[in-house]
Amino acid sequence: MDRDWSGQELSDHWSLGFEELARVETKSEALQLGYAAQLKFYQIAGRFPSEATEVTGTARDYLAEQLGRQGTELFDYDWSGRNGQRHRAEIL
């Protein structure tokens, strides 16, 4: 999803609600950002990202800030591995 998100658009589309945040926090710290990225991306695009580069830097950093994580951690998330697949099934 290549686009530059304005501050208001980030807030409108990439903010984690209380219930979403509660779901994210059940994951290990290493997986939280990846899970959150899959969740919000799916809500916006109607599909899941296949790699970290599909989530724009501004959106990635905005999500990371909400979770107290570093945005670069998203590049370590195993998108096609067991955790990524389990997370997609849970989101659906």
Steps between C-alpha positions, in 0.01 A plus 500: 500500500719777365383835623593779733264518794421840651480535878119485498497201264747316724276565796186397312634181343802379697404571862448195716172502692476366854380156391764479226772603742384234746527237223846622398624494859425127528786440253865484597678834470692376196173427314282793606595742224460238227161398630386862524625573147313201358183596687491864390619429144223243457239746627617763252589295192284189538805278466810418700847636423754244387801691633594800715566727203129500416436698819620857438761644732263756649237236579763260634649765727155613616406146602837445664464819704163383633660178617822649632700305242749589227354509149795305362382196701237447232775381263573209738140377503452164327221591258468160331603283795292327761441813711401710204257234380352454847456875537321527166262219596430666834430836334258341254 
